[in-house]
C-alpha cells in the first residue's frame, strides 16, 4: 500500500551503502546498520543530488522505455563518487510493456556494486520474470499506535484527533500527514448523521447523498474507509470493545449495536464500490448503487436517527491545492 515507507527505505539503503560517518561507514546500533544522515553522501542522497543514486518515477501515468534506457546507460559507468550505485524504480508497476522488457535486460546482467530497488503495491503487478530475479521485501501497514504517537509528537495533535486521523490513514504515514483533523472531524460527524438517516429515509434522500459524496471525488478513498470503520466498530463493539478504532464515537454513544449480517453486508457493499471506483467507474452511479445497498442492509438493523433531511450542503474539505 502507499505511504508505508517503501521508497524511503530504498533511499535509506542507499545511504547505508554509501555512508562515510567517521570514515568507517555506517554505524551498527541495536544490531542494525544506520546511516549517520550527516556525512556528505548522506546529505546528497537526502537532497536528491547524489550522482550515484537515481530515482526513476512515472512520467505522467507510465514509466517509459526512455527512462529505463537512460538508467541503463548510467549503469554502464563506474560509480562516480560512491561505493555503490543505487537505482530506485519507484512505482515499478507503472512500467509499460516496452519499459518492463528493457528493465528485464538490466536485471539479467547487473553490473557490479549496483543495487536495483523496485517499489510496487504488490508483486503480481510486475512481470513474473522480473519478480523471480528480485529479493522481495514485504511491508505491512504501520501500526495505529505508532501512527498516533508520531502524529502527537511531530504534528502536535491531541491523542483523540490523532486517533481519528490514524484510523482514516489505514496504516499509511504519508496519508496520515495529509489529513487535517480540523476538517475531517466535522465532516465525519456530518456524514454519519446522514448515514444514520438512510434506513428510515426514502430513495430521494439516498440519491441526494450520493450526489453530494460524488462531488468529493478526491476524498472518496477516505470517505469509504471512514464508513467501513464505522460499520466495523458497530459490529466489534459488542464482542471486544478494546478493538474499537473510533474510540471517540464509542464514548459519545454513536456506535449502537448492529447485527453481524447487516454489518457484513454493509462492509461488503463498500468493498465492492471501492473496487469499482478503483477501476474508474462513474462515481455518482457507483455511490447511488452503494447507498441503496447500504439502506437495504441497514433497514432491519438500525433505528433511524440523526438528520432526517438533506438540508445544508455539509462542511467542505480543502485539498492540498487549496480548492474546496
Secondary structure as UniProt FT lines:
FT   TURN            2..3
FT   HELIX           6..18
FT   HELIX           21..23
FT   STRAND          27..29
FT   TURN            30..31
FT   STRAND          32..34
FT   HELIX           40..46
FT   TURN            47..48
FT   TURN            51..52
FT   STRAND          53..56
FT   TURN            60..61
FT   STRAND          62..63
FT   HELIX           65..75
FT   STRAND          85..89
FT   TURN            90..91
FT   HELIX           92..94
FT   HELIX           97..108
FT   TURN            112..113
FT   STRAND          114..118
FT   HELIX           123..125
FT   HELIX           128..131
FT   TURN            132..133
FT   HELIX           144..154
FT   HELIX           159..169
FT   TURN            170..171
FT   HELIX           173..178
FT   HELIX           181..196
FT   TURN            197..200
FT   HELIX           203..214
FT   TURN            215..216
FT   HELIX           217..219
FT   HELIX           220..236
FT   TURN            237..239
FT   HELIX           241..243
FT   HELIX           247..251
FT   TURN            252..253
FT   HELIX           260..278
FT   TURN            279..280
FT   HELIX           283..298
FT   TURN            299..301
FT   TURN            320..321
//
